[in-house]
């Protein structure tokens, strides 16, 4: 990890940030000329790497299944920090195992480190420091997985110029709700996936209709929306709010505490894993309040900017759909494709 981290230190320079690594952390500074502010987000991965460990133990391949786990871990924080209009520049990670033996698997360690590098490269951030303790009295994996670490980290982002700060306060009636397609599960709702998978005869080796195993489909890396948000900001799209499609699923659209009703008229193609879970009997409402259901990022824009935002997103490599409109009224999400009304997140 130290070796990989050194190779990432120049990534933030394109945003005018110089990062220096030291024995007990790092020093970073902005050398540009614009007004600026800083933003921090701390996030953990959750249970997703438990699936990677299960596959490593049982799939019978040469893979460690950690090729994307560092991406998932880093993007849990990076995709959050950009919701404020901040661009990631520094990432510090923590890998906490139950005992030091977990760290001795060189192939797995290499794959995890390489995936952290890829996350830093795609986000434009440095990995100058981290922590990797073994806490035998605190960390214990659920069987049949023998050992699985807790993964988390902190992203520091820069808002430059400072007037790019996005707080959500500009959200208003009439705004259009845009949705950027996800790559699949990302890292939310994993506990439900594990529970359902372990009830199947072949568990995570169950084949989905697209030919992938359930485990492979669940481990598709989280998509980065850093480039998308950066492109929208650079193009001057009037963004009133940004919301990651993470915890609480589709109901998270009603993130704002004000009395807005969010009417969703259209939706995106639903990833194969979610459709398979529906076949297993998971209700549509549970899916909508647990999984991203195919949308990894919500962009609330002025109605005159929706087409422009979709075009800018396409040039940045993202497929974005016009999903619905913000209305005044009771705080809720009306998901018309499923004829379901969802309460606000946490209710």
C-alpha positions as CSV (number, residue, x, y, z in Angstrom):
1,X,0.0,0.0,0.0
2,X,2.9,2.4,0.8
3,X,4.4,1.7,-2.6
4,X,1.1,2.2,-4.4
5,X,0.4,5.3,-2.4
6,X,3.6,7.0,-3.6
7,X,2.6,6.5,-7.2
8,X,-0.6,8.5,-6.7
9,X,0.8,11.7,-5.2
10,X,0.8,13.6,-8.5
11,X,-2.9,12.9,-9.3
12,X,-4.3,16.0,-7.5
13,X,-1.9,18.4,-9.3
14,X,-4.4,18.9,-12.2
15,X,-6.7,20.5,-9.6
16,X,-3.9,22.7,-8.3
17,X,-3.3,20.7,-5.1
18,X,0.2,19.5,-4.0
19,X,0.3,16.5,-1.7
20,X,3.4,15.4,0.4
21,X,3.5,12.2,2.3
22,X,5.2,12.0,5.7
23,X,5.7,9.3,8.3
24,X,2.6,10.3,10.4
25,X,0.3,11.5,7.6
26,X,0.4,14.0,4.9
27,X,0.6,17.7,4.1
28,X,-1.5,19.2,1.2
29,X,-2.0,22.7,-0.1
30,X,-3.7,24.5,-2.9
31,X,-1.4,26.4,-5.2
32,X,-4.0,27.7,-7.6
33,X,-5.3,31.2,-7.7
34,X,-9.1,30.7,-7.3
35,X,-11.1,31.2,-4.2
36,X,-11.6,27.7,-2.6
37,X,-12.9,25.7,0.3
38,X,-12.3,22.2,1.5
39,X,-14.7,19.3,2.2
40,X,-14.3,16.0,4.0
41,X,-16.3,12.7,3.9
42,X,-15.6,9.6,5.9
43,X,-17.3,6.4,4.7
44,X,-16.9,2.6,5.2
45,X,-17.5,-0.1,2.6
46,X,-19.8,-2.2,4.7
47,X,-20.2,-5.9,4.0
48,X,-19.3,-6.2,0.3
49,X,-15.8,-7.6,0.8
50,X,-17.4,-10.5,2.8
51,X,-18.7,-11.7,-0.6
52,X,-15.2,-11.4,-2.1
53,X,-13.9,-13.6,0.8
54,X,-16.6,-16.1,0.2
55,X,-15.8,-16.3,-3.5
56,X,-12.1,-16.6,-2.7
57,X,-12.7,-19.5,-0.5
58,X,-15.3,-21.3,-2.6
59,X,-15.1,-20.3,-6.3
60,X,-12.2,-22.6,-7.2
61,X,-10.5,-20.0,-9.4
62,X,-7.1,-18.3,-9.3
63,X,-8.8,-14.9,-8.5
64,X,-8.8,-13.3,-5.0
65,X,-12.0,-11.3,-5.9
66,X,-10.4,-8.1,-4.4
67,X,-9.8,-6.6,-7.8
68,X,-12.5,-4.0,-7.3
69,X,-12.8,-3.8,-3.6
70,X,-10.5,-0.8,-3.2
71,X,-12.6,1.0,-5.8
72,X,-15.8,0.3,-3.9
73,X,-14.2,1.4,-0.6
74,X,-12.8,4.7,-2.0
75,X,-15.8,5.6,-4.0
76,X,-18.1,5.3,-1.1
77,X,-16.5,8.5,0.2
78,X,-15.5,10.1,-3.2
79,X,-19.0,9.8,-4.6
80,X,-20.3,11.5,-1.5
81,X,-17.8,14.4,-1.4
82,X,-18.7,15.4,-4.9
83,X,-22.3,16.0,-3.8
84,X,-21.1,19.3,-2.4
85,X,-19.3,20.3,-5.6
86,X,-15.9,19.3,-4.2
87,X,-13.4,17.4,-6.3
88,X,-11.4,14.6,-4.5
89,X,-7.7,15.3,-4.0
90,X,-6.7,13.2,-0.9
91,X,-7.8,9.8,0.3
92,X,-6.6,8.0,3.5
93,X,-7.7,4.5,4.1
94,X,-8.1,2.0,7.0
95,X,-8.0,-1.8,6.6
96,X,-8.8,-3.4,9.9
97,X,-8.4,-7.2,10.1
98,X,-9.1,-9.7,12.9
99,X,-5.5,-10.8,13.1
100,X,-2.2,-10.1,11.3
101,X,-2.4,-13.3,9.3
102,X,-4.9,-11.8,7.0
103,X,-2.3,-9.4,5.7
104,X,0.2,-12.1,4.7
105,X,-1.7,-13.2,1.6
106,X,0.4,-11.3,-1.0
107,X,-1.9,-11.9,-4.0
108,X,-4.9,-10.5,-2.1
109,X,-2.9,-7.6,-0.8
110,X,-1.6,-6.8,-4.3
111,X,-5.1,-6.9,-5.8
112,X,-6.5,-4.7,-3.0
113,X,-3.7,-2.2,-3.3
114,X,-4.0,-2.1,-7.1
115,X,-7.7,-1.4,-6.8
116,X,-7.1,1.5,-4.5
117,X,-4.6,2.9,-7.1
118,X,-7.3,2.6,-9.8
119,X,-9.8,4.5,-7.6
120,X,-7.3,7.3,-7.0
121,X,-6.4,7.5,-10.7
122,X,-10.1,7.7,-11.8
123,X,-10.9,10.3,-9.1
124,X,-7.7,12.4,-9.4
125,X,-6.8,11.9,-5.7
126,X,-3.7,10.9,-3.8
127,X,-3.4,8.1,-1.3
128,X,-0.6,9.5,0.9
129,X,-1.4,7.6,4.2
130,X,-3.4,4.9,5.8
131,X,-3.8,2.5,8.7
132,X,-3.9,-1.3,8.9
133,X,-4.3,-2.6,12.4
134,X,-5.3,-6.1,13.5
135,X,-8.0,-6.0,16.2
136,X,-8.6,-9.6,17.2
137,X,-11.0,-8.7,20.0
138,X,-13.2,-6.4,17.8
139,X,-13.3,-7.8,14.3
140,X,-14.9,-11.2,13.6
141,X,-16.3,-12.4,10.3
142,X,-19.6,-14.2,10.1
143,X,-19.1,-17.9,9.1
144,X,-18.6,-19.5,6.7
145,X,-16.1,-16.8,5.9
146,X,-13.1,-17.3,8.0
147,X,-11.7,-13.7,8.1
148,X,-12.8,-10.4,6.5
149,X,-11.5,-6.9,7.3
150,X,-13.4,-3.8,7.8
151,X,-12.6,-1.2,5.1
152,X,-13.1,2.5,5.3
153,X,-11.5,5.8,4.5
154,X,-11.7,9.6,4.3
155,X,-11.8,11.8,1.1
156,X,-10.7,15.4,1.2
157,X,-12.2,17.4,-1.7
158,X,-11.5,20.9,-2.9
159,X,-14.2,23.4,-4.1
160,X,-12.6,25.8,-6.5
161,X,-13.8,28.3,-7.2
162,X,-15.7,28.5,-4.0
163,X,-19.0,29.4,-5.6
164,X,-19.2,25.9,-6.9
165,X,-20.4,24.8,-3.5
166,X,-23.6,22.8,-3.7
167,X,-25.8,22.5,-0.5
168,X,-29.2,21.5,-1.9
169,X,-30.7,24.8,-0.7
170,X,-31.3,25.9,-4.3
171,X,-33.7,22.9,-4.9
172,X,-37.1,24.2,-5.9
173,X,-40.5,23.2,-7.4
174,X,-40.2,22.5,-11.1
175,X,-36.7,21.2,-11.0
176,X,-36.0,18.2,-13.2
177,X,-34.7,15.0,-11.6
178,X,-32.0,13.3,-13.6
179,X,-30.5,9.9,-12.9
180,X,-27.1,8.5,-13.9
181,X,-27.0,4.8,-14.5
182,X,-25.2,2.6,-11.9
183,X,-22.9,-0.3,-12.7
184,X,-25.0,-2.6,-10.5
185,X,-25.1,-3.2,-6.7
186,X,-22.4,-0.7,-5.9
187,X,-22.0,-1.2,-2.1
188,X,-25.5,-0.8,-0.6
189,X,-28.0,-3.5,0.3
190,X,-25.3,-6.1,0.5
191,X,-26.7,-7.7,3.7
192,X,-29.9,-8.6,1.9
193,X,-28.0,-10.0,-1.0
194,X,-25.9,-12.2,1.3
195,X,-29.0,-13.4,3.1
196,X,-30.8,-14.4,-0.1
197,X,-27.7,-15.9,-1.7
198,X,-26.9,-18.2,1.3
199,X,-30.4,-19.6,1.0
200,X,-29.8,-20.9,-2.5
201,X,-28.3,-24.4,-3.3
202,X,-25.3,-23.0,-5.1
203,X,-25.2,-19.8,-3.0
204,X,-23.0,-17.2,-4.7
205,X,-22.1,-19.6,-7.5
206,X,-25.7,-19.5,-8.7
207,X,-25.8,-18.6,-12.4
208,X,-27.9,-15.6,-13.4
209,X,-29.7,-15.4,-16.7
210,X,-26.8,-13.3,-18.2
211,X,-24.3,-16.1,-17.4
212,X,-22.5,-14.5,-14.5
213,X,-22.5,-16.0,-11.1
214,X,-24.4,-14.2,-8.4
215,X,-21.0,-13.5,-6.7
216,X,-19.4,-12.0,-9.8
217,X,-22.5,-9.8,-10.5
218,X,-22.5,-8.5,-6.9
219,X,-18.8,-7.7,-7.0
220,X,-19.0,-5.4,-10.1
221,X,-17.1,-2.3,-8.9
222,X,-18.9,0.8,-8.0
223,X,-19.1,3.5,-10.7
224,X,-17.2,6.8,-10.2
225,X,-19.4,9.9,-10.8
226,X,-16.5,12.3,-10.2
227,X,-15.9,12.9,-13.9
228,X,-19.6,13.3,-14.4
229,X,-20.0,16.0,-11.8
230,X,-16.8,17.7,-12.8
231,X,-18.0,17.9,-16.4
232,X,-21.4,19.3,-15.4
233,X,-19.7,22.0,-13.3
234,X,-17.2,22.9,-16.0
235,X,-20.1,23.2,-18.5
236,X,-22.0,25.6,-16.2
237,X,-25.0,23.4,-15.8
238,X,-27.3,24.9,-13.2
239,X,-27.3,22.2,-10.6
240,X,-29.6,22.7,-7.6
241,X,-28.7,19.5,-5.7
242,X,-26.7,16.3,-6.1
243,X,-27.6,13.1,-4.3
244,X,-25.6,9.8,-4.4
245,X,-27.9,6.8,-5.0
246,X,-26.7,4.9,-2.0
247,X,-28.4,4.0,1.3
248,X,-32.3,4.1,1.4
249,X,-32.4,3.4,-2.4
250,X,-34.9,5.3,-4.5
251,X,-36.6,6.8,-1.5
252,X,-33.4,8.9,-1.0
253,X,-34.7,11.2,-3.8
254,X,-36.7,12.8,-1.0
255,X,-33.5,13.8,0.8
256,X,-34.6,17.4,1.4
257,X,-36.6,18.1,4.6
258,X,-38.9,20.6,2.9
259,X,-42.4,19.5,1.7
260,X,-41.6,18.4,-1.9
261,X,-43.2,15.6,-3.8
262,X,-40.9,13.9,-6.3
263,X,-42.8,12.4,-9.2
264,X,-40.8,9.8,-11.1
265,X,-42.3,9.1,-14.6
266,X,-39.4,7.2,-16.2
267,X,-36.7,4.8,-15.1
268,X,-33.5,3.3,-16.3
269,X,-32.7,-0.3,-17.3
270,X,-32.6,-2.4,-14.1
271,X,-29.4,-4.4,-13.5
272,X,-29.6,-8.2,-13.7
273,X,-28.8,-8.8,-10.0
274,X,-31.9,-6.8,-8.9
275,X,-34.2,-8.6,-11.4
276,X,-32.9,-11.9,-10.0
277,X,-33.7,-10.8,-6.5
278,X,-37.2,-10.0,-7.6
279,X,-37.5,-13.6,-8.9
280,X,-36.4,-14.8,-5.5
281,X,-39.4,-13.0,-3.9
282,X,-38.0,-9.7,-2.8
283,X,-40.8,-7.2,-3.1
284,X,-40.5,-4.2,-5.4
285,X,-40.9,-1.8,-2.5
286,X,-38.1,-3.5,-0.6
287,X,-35.9,-3.3,-3.7
288,X,-36.6,0.4,-4.1
289,X,-35.8,1.3,-0.5
290,X,-32.7,-1.0,-0.3
291,X,-30.9,-0.9,-3.6
292,X,-30.0,1.9,-6.1
293,X,-32.2,0.0,-8.6
294,X,-30.0,1.1,-11.4
295,X,-29.4,4.8,-10.6
296,X,-26.1,5.6,-9.0
297,X,-26.5,9.4,-8.9
298,X,-29.3,11.9,-8.9
299,X,-28.8,15.4,-10.4
300,X,-31.5,18.1,-9.7
301,X,-31.3,20.8,-12.3
302,X,-33.1,23.9,-13.5
303,X,-35.7,22.6,-16.1
304,X,-34.1,24.6,-18.9
305,X,-30.8,22.7,-18.3
306,X,-31.9,19.1,-18.4
307,X,-31.1,18.4,-22.1
308,X,-27.8,20.2,-21.8
309,X,-26.9,18.1,-18.7
310,X,-27.7,14.9,-20.4
311,X,-25.5,15.8,-23.4
312,X,-22.6,16.8,-21.2
313,X,-22.9,13.6,-19.3
314,X,-22.8,11.6,-22.5
315,X,-19.5,13.2,-23.5
316,X,-18.2,12.3,-20.0
317,X,-19.1,8.7,-20.6
318,X,-22.3,8.5,-18.5
319,X,-25.8,7.6,-19.5
320,X,-28.2,10.0,-17.8
321,X,-32.0,9.9,-17.9
322,X,-34.7,12.5,-17.2
323,X,-36.6,10.7,-14.5
324,X,-39.2,13.2,-13.1
325,X,-40.1,16.6,-11.6
326,X,-40.1,18.2,-8.2
327,X,-43.6,19.3,-7.0
328,X,-44.8,21.0,-3.9
329,X,-46.7,18.8,-1.4
330,X,-46.2,16.0,1.0
331,X,-42.6,14.9,1.3
332,X,-42.5,11.6,-0.6
333,X,-41.4,9.9,-3.8
334,X,-44.2,8.8,-6.2
335,X,-42.6,6.1,-8.3
336,X,-45.1,5.8,-11.2
337,X,-43.3,3.0,-13.1
338,X,-44.2,0.7,-10.2
339,X,-47.3,2.5,-8.9
340,X,-45.7,2.9,-5.5
341,X,-45.4,5.8,-3.1
342,X,-42.2,5.8,-1.0
343,X,-41.8,7.6,2.3
344,X,-38.7,9.8,2.9
345,X,-35.5,8.0,3.9
346,X,-35.4,6.9,7.5
347,X,-39.2,6.9,7.9
